[in-house]
């Protein structure tokens, strides 16, 4: 049975996207605008977010063998007790997917070539394994019609804790009967290569590590790096950034090389990206994060940083507001930021007008907003939006009879209230004349508000002021009564929210919270198709929370927590299938050129 959490909110009885046929067009517009706002703000915020007794996971040595242009590196603890703790998370479906993926990785990377992790590697391996993923130019040039790059070059760096056992595992390894064995030498390092129809495995002892790669060329790059080539440690800002997120007992560490990742994405985009646009999209240098296993989930401490001497520097401005105090306890999703005007300006500069990599094109946002509301984003909204902002999805009150299950809440701290009121007055006029809403002044729980009433039942909008300079507007289900003048019970009191948003970043520049169980898992968000594996991953989660803060002109810190479900029983590392092997001592060749092992070595 899943562990129970206090203050668990019930699932809303009706779904966000439930619509009667005769109301379909108007409700689609309201819900579409709401979802677009959430996704746009979320995408922009994420883009900005990414613009003694200590037993540290020491990955400096492992990553020192990975080339500087490595696309992605992942360092993982080899502590079996902590893997047991990790495997306790999830539900039967997600755990089954996890076990399948674990088995597939072992089969494709180890078992197919006669290796088993528990038998052949675990006895001698050190505290962590580092995986590196390199761009494969050949695969990029032959991308699939879907734009997915099929063959990423993979490298595994395994630290040696018992050299004798490691040498035995490598040098006395028995070749599978269906594999061709080839031995070569690169710069004095012996390489053993096993070739099968399904793929290749190359393995070598490099300094105090065993390096395994999916092709010999990648292993050559590891050796070149170890013998003086530039490694990940030479990435500008890498060492400083990693020191800023140092934690005790990390379970994993992840690093993404943004310039390389952006170049790969551009190369596989259906649209051509000009060189100047690509350079503009590559102002960020990297993203890194350390993960810690906790009782109820996984905590990530992360950082993103810019390239040296960027043309566009970060403004150290952390003025995020505690919007959880303005939202009801059963809020489904919340996104907040510190300065909407600056966020938009930074986003426009970083994406430009014709950047196919932009999740939301600025020109489309401006055009659609003007089409629906008649307001110019720059001159009539952002000119008074220099303060904190918040966007949320709130379930409709149980007593409200409407088929729309939730409402969208937008809050903006006005830097000039008089200018904001002029914008709202124009908005009222446009929505009344263009969208056929009935506009009326009213009182709500003693507060002055303006209501928009649609000819179609169930659709409503309300706007007003929560305090002297905090404007709000609600769309969709009538949820204004849940926040005006203040919630009876606040989101800040929700135990799941407290568990997900518990960062020490104070002051901060923004937060994100989503109750995954009551949104994605309950089918209450109109999301695109999710694969069974992705669905299983979400089903294992309860919530996700992120807090971010700008450290200096070039770096941004973030804390992320994923609350996970727990079910009794432990996922186990899959046992290796039986492999028919040949002689335990394949012949060696002193030649630099590879040669095929003699057939007499095969049984």
C-alpha positions in Angstrom: 0.0 0.0 0.0 1.3 3.5 -0.7 2.4 5.5 2.3 -0.2 8.0 3.5 0.5 11.7 3.6 -1.2 14.2 5.9 -3.5 16.9 4.4 -4.0 14.9 1.2 -6.4 16.7 -1.0 -9.3 14.8 -2.7 -9.4 14.5 -6.5 -11.7 17.0 -8.1 -14.9 15.4 -9.2 -14.9 16.9 -12.7 -12.1 17.2 -15.1 -10.6 20.4 -16.5 -11.2 19.4 -20.1 -14.8 18.1 -19.6 -17.1 20.0 -21.9 -20.6 19.8 -23.1 -20.9 19.9 -26.9 -22.8 23.1 -27.2 -20.3 25.0 -25.0 -17.3 23.4 -26.7 -15.9 26.3 -28.7 -16.1 29.0 -26.0 -14.8 26.7 -23.3 -12.0 25.5 -25.5 -10.9 29.1 -25.8 -10.9 29.7 -22.1 -9.2 26.5 -21.1 -6.8 26.9 -24.1 -5.8 30.4 -23.0 -5.4 29.1 -19.4 -3.2 26.1 -20.4 -1.2 28.3 -22.8 -0.6 30.8 -20.0 0.6 28.1 -17.7 2.8 26.5 -20.3 4.2 29.8 -21.6 5.1 31.1 -18.1 6.5 27.7 -17.1 8.6 27.3 -20.3 9.9 30.9 -19.9 10.6 30.4 -16.2 12.4 27.2 -16.9 14.4 28.9 -19.6 15.4 31.6 -17.1 16.1 29.1 -14.4 18.5 27.4 -16.7 19.8 30.9 -18.4 34.5 16.0 8.4 31.7 13.3 8.2 30.8 14.3 4.7 31.0 11.4 2.2 31.0 13.4 -1.0 30.4 11.7 -4.3 33.9 12.4 -5.7 33.3 12.6 -9.5 36.2 14.8 -10.3 38.4 11.8 -11.2 35.7 10.1 -13.2 34.8 13.1 -15.3 38.5 13.9 -15.8 38.5 11.1 -18.4 35.4 12.5 -20.3 36.2 14.8 -23.2 35.3 18.5 -22.8 32.6 18.3 -25.4 30.7 15.5 -23.6 27.0 16.1 -24.1 25.8 14.7 -20.8 27.5 13.1 -17.8 25.8 11.1 -15.0 27.7 9.9 -11.9 25.9 7.3 -9.8 26.7 5.8 -6.4 27.5 2.1 -6.4 26.3 1.7 -2.8 23.9 -1.3 -2.9 22.1 -0.2 0.2 21.3 3.1 -1.3 20.1 1.5 -4.5 17.9 -0.6 -2.3 16.5 2.6 -0.8 15.9 4.0 -4.3 14.2 0.9 -5.5 11.6 1.2 -2.7 10.1 4.1 -4.5 7.3 3.8 -7.0 4.3 1.6 -7.7 4.1 -1.8 -9.3 3.8 -0.3 -12.8 6.6 2.2 -12.5 8.8 -0.4 -10.7 8.2 -2.8 -13.5 9.4 -0.2 -16.1 12.4 0.6 -13.9 13.4 -3.1 -13.7 12.9 -3.5 -17.5 15.1 -0.4 -18.2 17.7 -1.7 -15.8 17.7 -5.1 -17.4 17.8 -3.6 -20.9 20.8 -1.4 -19.9 22.7 -4.4 -18.4 21.8 -6.6 -21.4 22.8 -4.1 -24.1 25.9 -2.8 -22.3 27.2 -5.7 -20.4 25.4 -9.1 -20.7 25.5 -9.2 -24.5 29.3 -9.2 -24.2 29.5 -11.8 -21.3 29.6 -9.4 -18.4 27.3 -9.3 -15.3 27.5 -6.3 -13.0 27.1 -8.1 -9.7 29.5 -10.9 -10.6 32.1 -9.2 -12.7 32.1 -5.5 -11.7 30.6 -5.0 -8.2 33.5 -6.8 -6.4 36.1 -4.3 -7.5 34.4 -1.1 -8.5 34.8 2.1 -6.5 32.3 4.5 -4.9 30.6 5.7 -8.1 30.3 5.1 -11.8 30.3 7.9 -14.3 28.5 7.7 -17.6 29.2 10.0 -20.5 27.2 10.6 -23.6 28.9 12.0 -26.7 27.4 13.4 -29.8 27.6 11.1 -32.7 28.2 13.2 -35.9 27.4 10.2 -38.1 24.1 9.5 -36.4 23.3 13.3 -36.5 23.9 13.3 -40.2 21.5 10.3 -40.7 18.7 11.4 -38.3 15.4 9.6 -38.4 12.3 11.3 -39.9 11.2 12.0 -36.4 14.3 14.1 -35.7 15.5 11.6 -33.1 19.2 10.8 -33.1 19.4 7.0 -33.0 22.9 6.2 -31.8 24.4 8.2 -29.0 28.0 7.2 -28.1 28.1 6.0 -24.5 31.1 5.8 -22.2 31.2 4.3 -18.7 34.1 5.2 -16.4 34.4 2.7 -13.5 36.9 3.6 -10.6 39.1 0.7 -9.5 39.0 -0.2 -5.8 40.7 -3.6 -6.3 43.1 -3.5 -9.2 43.9 -7.3 -9.2 40.2 -8.1 -9.4 39.6 -5.5 -12.1 42.5 -6.7 -14.2 41.2 -10.3 -14.0 37.7 -9.2 -15.0 39.1 -7.4 -18.0 42.0 -9.4 -19.2 40.7 -12.9 -18.4 37.2 -12.3 -19.7 35.6 -15.1 -21.7 34.4 -14.1 -25.2 30.7 -14.9 -26.0 30.4 -17.5 -28.7 28.5 -15.0 -31.0 31.0 -12.2 -30.7 34.2 -11.4 -32.6 37.1 -10.5 -30.3 39.6 -7.8 -31.5 42.6 -6.5 -29.6 44.4 -3.2 -30.3 46.5 -0.6 -28.7 46.1 3.2 -28.5 49.0 5.3 -27.1 50.2 2.4 -25.0 46.8 1.4 -23.6 45.5 -2.1 -24.6 41.9 -2.2 -25.9 39.8 -5.3 -26.0 36.8 -5.0 -28.4 33.9 -7.4 -28.7 31.8 -7.1 -31.9 28.3 -8.5 -32.3 25.6 -7.9 -34.9 23.7 -5.8 -32.4 26.6 -3.6 -31.5 30.2 -3.2 -30.1 31.8 -3.0 -26.7 35.3 -1.7 -26.2 37.0 -2.0 -22.8 40.3 -0.9 -21.4 42.1 -0.1 -18.1 43.0 3.6 -18.2 45.0 4.8 -15.3 43.0 3.9 -12.2 39.7 3.3 -14.1 38.1 0.7 -16.3 36.6 2.5 -19.3 33.9 0.9 -21.4 32.5 2.4 -24.6 30.1 1.5 -27.3 32.8 1.9 -29.9 36.6 2.0 -30.1 36.8 5.6 -31.3 35.1 6.8 -28.1 37.6 4.8 -26.0 40.4 6.5 -28.0 39.0 9.8 -26.9 39.0 8.7 -23.3 42.6 7.7 -23.6 43.5 11.0 -25.3 41.8 12.9 -22.6 43.6 11.0 -19.8 46.9 11.7 -21.6 46.6 15.5 -21.7 43.4 16.3 -23.6 40.8 18.7 -22.3 38.2 17.1 -20.0 34.9 18.2 -18.5 37.0 19.8 -15.7 38.2 22.3 -18.3 34.7 23.5 -19.1 34.6 27.2 -18.1 32.9 27.6 -14.7 32.5 23.8 -14.2 34.6 23.5 -11.0 33.1 26.6 -9.4 29.6 25.6 -10.2 30.0 22.1 -8.8 31.5 23.5 -5.6 28.3 25.7 -5.2 26.1 22.6 -5.1 28.3 20.4 -2.9 26.2 18.2 -0.6 26.8 15.3 1.8 26.0 11.8 0.6 24.7 12.5 -3.0 23.2 9.6 -4.8 23.8 10.9 -8.3 25.2 13.9 -10.1 24.1 15.1 -13.6 25.8 17.6 -15.9 24.4 18.9 -19.2 26.7 20.7 -21.7 24.3 23.4 -23.0 26.3 24.5 -26.1 26.7 20.9 -27.3 23.1 20.0 -26.5 21.8 23.1 -28.3 24.0 22.4 -31.3 22.6 18.8 -31.5 19.0 20.0 -31.1 19.6 22.6 -33.9 21.2 20.0 -36.2 18.1 17.8 -35.8 15.5 20.6 -36.0 13.3 20.5 -39.1 14.0 24.3 -39.4 17.5 25.7 -40.2 19.0 27.8 -37.4 21.4 30.5 -38.6 24.9 30.6 -37.0 24.1 33.9 -35.1 20.9 32.5 -33.8 22.7 29.4 -32.6 25.3 31.4 -30.8 22.5 33.4 -29.2 20.9 30.2 -27.9 24.2 29.0 -26.5 24.9 31.7 -24.0 24.5 29.2 -21.2 27.4 27.0 -20.5 25.9 24.2 -18.4 23.5 22.8 -15.9 24.5 20.5 -13.0 22.7 19.0 -10.1 23.4 16.6 -7.2 20.7 14.2 -6.0 20.1 13.0 -2.4 17.8 10.2 -1.5 15.3 11.1 1.3 12.6 9.3 3.0 9.8 10.5 0.8 11.5 11.3 -2.4 14.6 12.7 -4.2 16.0 16.2 -3.6 18.1 17.9 -6.2 20.5 20.8 -5.6 21.3 22.4 -8.9 22.9 25.3 -10.7 23.1 26.7 -14.2 25.7 29.1 -15.4 26.6 31.3 -18.4 29.6 31.2 -20.7 32.5 33.5 -19.8 32.0 37.2 -20.6 28.4 36.9 -21.9 26.8 39.8 -23.7 23.7 39.3 -21.7 24.4 39.0 -18.0 21.9 38.0 -15.2 20.5 40.8 -13.1 20.9 39.8 -9.4 17.3 40.5 -8.4 15.5 38.0 -6.2 12.1 39.5 -5.4 9.9 36.4 -5.5 6.7 36.6 -3.4 5.1 33.9 -1.2 2.0 33.4 -3.4 1.2 30.2 -1.5 -0.3 32.5 1.1 -2.7 33.9 -1.5 -3.9 30.5 -2.9 -6.2 27.9 -1.4 -4.9 24.7 0.1 -6.1 22.5 -2.7 -4.3 24.4 -5.5 -3.2 22.0 -8.2 -0.4 24.0 -9.9 1.5 27.1 -9.0 4.2 29.0 -11.0 5.7 32.3 -9.7 8.5 34.6 -10.6 10.2 37.8 -9.5 9.8 40.3 -12.3 7.5 39.6 -15.3 8.8 42.5 -17.4 12.5 41.4 -17.0 11.6 37.7 -17.5 10.0 38.5 -20.8 12.7 40.8 -22.0 15.4 38.2 -21.2 13.4 35.6 -22.9 13.0 37.6 -26.1 16.7 38.4 -26.2 17.6 34.8 -25.7 15.2 33.4 -28.3 14.9 36.1 -31.0 12.1 35.9 -33.5 13.1 32.9 -35.7 14.6 30.5 -33.3 13.1 27.0 -33.9 14.5 25.9 -30.5 12.3 28.3 -28.6 9.5 26.5 -26.7 7.2 29.5 -27.2 7.8 32.1 -29.9 7.6 35.7 -28.6 5.9 36.9 -31.7 3.1 34.3 -31.3 2.5 35.3 -27.7 2.2 39.0 -28.6 -0.1 38.3 -31.6 -2.4 35.9 -29.8 -2.7 38.2 -26.7 -3.7 41.2 -28.9 -6.1 39.1 -30.9 -8.0 37.9 -27.8 -7.7 40.9 -25.4 -6.9 43.9 -27.6 -3.9 44.7 -25.3 -0.4 45.3 -26.4 1.9 43.2 -24.2 4.8 45.6 -24.1 3.0 48.9 -23.7 -0.1 48.0 -21.8 0.8 45.0 -19.6 4.5 44.8 -19.0 4.9 48.5 -18.4 3.3 48.0 -14.9 4.5 44.4 -14.4 7.9 44.9 -12.8 7.0 43.1 -9.6 6.4 39.5 -8.7 3.9 37.4 -10.6 2.0 34.1 -10.0 0.0 31.7 -12.1 -2.1 28.9 -10.6 -4.7 26.3 -11.4 -7.3 26.0 -8.6 -10.1 23.4 -8.5 -13.6 24.8 -8.5 -15.4 24.9 -5.1 -17.6 21.8 -4.5 -20.8 23.9 -4.2 -20.3 25.5 -7.7 -22.4 23.8 -10.4 -20.2 23.9 -13.5 -18.7 21.3 -15.8 -15.4 23.1 -15.8 -13.3 21.5 -13.1 -10.9 24.3 -12.3 -10.0 27.9 -12.8 -6.8 29.7 -13.8 -5.6 32.4 -11.4 -3.1 35.1 -12.5 -1.6 37.5 -10.0 0.7 40.4 -10.7 2.3 42.8 -8.2 1.8 46.2 -9.9 4.6 48.6 -10.1 2.1 51.3 -11.1 -1.5 50.7 -10.0 -3.0 53.6 -12.0 -1.5 52.3 -15.3 -2.7 48.8 -14.4 -6.3 50.0 -13.8 -6.3 51.6 -17.3 -5.3 48.3 -18.8 -8.1 46.5 -17.0 -10.6 49.1 -18.1 -9.6 48.6 -21.8 -9.7 44.8 -21.2 -13.2 45.0 -19.9 -14.3 47.0 -22.9 -12.7 44.6 -25.4 -14.1 41.4 -23.7 -17.6 42.9 -23.6 -17.6 44.1 -27.2 -15.4 41.5 -28.9 -16.1 38.3 -26.9 -19.7 39.0 -25.9 -19.1 38.8 -22.2 -21.4 40.7 -19.8 -19.3 43.0 -17.7 -20.5 44.1 -14.3 -19.0 45.6 -11.1 -19.8 43.6 -7.9 -18.8 42.8 -4.3 -17.2 39.5 -3.4 -16.7 38.8 0.2 -16.6 42.5 0.8 -14.1 43.3 -1.9 -14.7 45.3 -5.1 -14.4 43.1 -8.2 -15.4 43.1 -11.9 -17.1 40.0 -13.3 -17.3 38.8 -16.8 -20.3 36.5 -17.5 -20.5 34.5 -20.6 -23.8 33.7 -22.4 -22.7 30.1 -21.9 -23.2 28.8 -18.4 -20.2 27.8 -16.3 -17.7 30.2 -17.9 -16.7 33.1 -15.8 -13.9 35.6 -15.2 -13.3 37.9 -12.3 -10.6 40.5 -11.7 -9.7 42.9 -8.9 -7.1 43.6 -6.2 -6.0 41.3 -3.4 -4.2 44.1 -1.7 -3.0 47.6 -2.5 -0.8 46.5 -5.4 -1.5 42.9 -6.1 -3.9 42.5 -9.1 -5.6 39.3 -9.9 -7.8 37.8 -12.6 -9.4 34.4 -12.7 -10.6 32.5 -15.8 -12.6 29.3 -16.3 -14.5 28.0 -13.3 -15.5 30.7 -10.8 -12.8 30.3 -8.2 -12.3 34.0 -7.2 -14.2 33.3 -4.0 -11.4 30.9 -3.0 -8.8 33.7 -2.9 -10.8 36.9 -2.1 -10.0 38.5 0.2 -7.8 35.5 1.3 -8.2 31.7 1.4 -9.8 30.1 4.4 -7.0 27.6 4.3 -3.8 28.4 2.4 -1.6 26.4 0.0 1.3 27.2 2.4 -0.4 24.9 5.0 -0.6 21.9 2.6 1.7 19.2 3.8 2.5 18.1 0.3 3.4 21.6 -0.7 5.6 22.1 2.4 7.4 18.8 1.5 8.0 19.9 -2.1 8.9 23.5 -1.5 11.4 23.5 1.3 14.4 25.3 -0.2 16.9 27.4 1.8 17.1 29.8 -1.1 15.8 33.0 0.5 15.2 35.4 -1.0 14.3 33.6 -4.2 13.3 34.5 -7.7 10.6 32.0 -8.4 8.9 28.8 -7.5 7.0 26.0 -9.2 4.7 23.4 -7.6 2.5 20.7 -9.1 0.4 18.1 -7.4 1.1 15.4 -10.0 -1.4 12.9 -8.5 -4.4 15.2 -8.8 -3.4 16.6 -12.2 -1.4 14.4 -14.6 -2.2 11.1 -13.0 -5.9 12.0 -12.6 -6.2 13.0 -16.2 -7.1 16.6 -15.2 -4.7 18.3 -17.6 -5.1 18.3 -21.4 -1.6 17.0 -22.1 -0.3 15.5 -25.4 0.2 11.8 -25.8 2.4 10.3 -23.1 4.2 7.0 -23.7 3.5 4.1 -21.2 7.0 4.6 -19.8 6.4 8.3 -19.2 3.0 7.6 -17.7 4.5 5.0 -15.3 7.1 7.5 -14.2 4.5 10.1 -13.4 2.4 7.5 -11.6 5.2 6.9 -9.2 5.3 10.6 -8.3 3.1 12.6 -5.9 4.4 16.1 -6.5 7.2 18.2 -7.7 8.5 21.5 -6.4 11.2 23.9 -7.6 12.7 27.1 -6.1 15.3 29.2 -7.9 17.5 32.2 -7.0 20.1 34.2 -8.9 23.5 33.9 -7.3 25.5 36.4 -9.4 25.7 37.8 -12.9 26.5 34.4 -14.4 24.9 31.7 -12.3 21.4 30.7 -11.1 20.8 28.2 -8.2 17.8 25.9 -8.0 16.4 23.3 -5.5 14.1 20.6 -6.8 12.2 17.9 -4.9 10.2 15.0 -6.3 7.9 13.4 -3.8 7.6 9.7 -4.7 5.2 6.9 -3.7 6.5 3.9 -1.8 5.3 0.3 -2.0 6.6 -2.6 0.0 9.0 -4.8 -1.9 12.4 -4.1 -3.4 13.3 -4.0 -7.1 16.4 -6.2 -7.7 19.2 -5.8 -10.2 18.4 -8.3 -12.9 20.5 -11.5 -13.1 22.5 -12.0 -16.2 21.2 -14.4 -18.8 23.4 -17.4 -19.5 26.0 -16.7 -22.2 28.0 -19.4 -24.0 31.7 -18.4 -23.7 35.0 -19.3 -25.2 38.4 -19.6 -23.7 39.0 -17.4 -20.7 42.3 -16.1 -22.1 42.0 -14.7 -25.6 45.3 -14.2 -27.4 46.9 -10.7 -27.3 48.5 -8.9 -30.2 51.4 -6.4 -29.7 50.4 -4.7 -32.9 48.7 -1.3 -32.9 46.4 -2.5 -35.7 43.5 -4.6 -34.5 43.2 -8.2 -35.4 40.6 -10.8 -35.1 41.0 -13.5 -32.5 41.9 -16.9 -34.0 39.0 -19.3 -34.4 40.9 -21.9 -32.3 39.9 -19.8 -29.3 36.3 -20.5 -29.8 34.7 -23.5 -28.2 
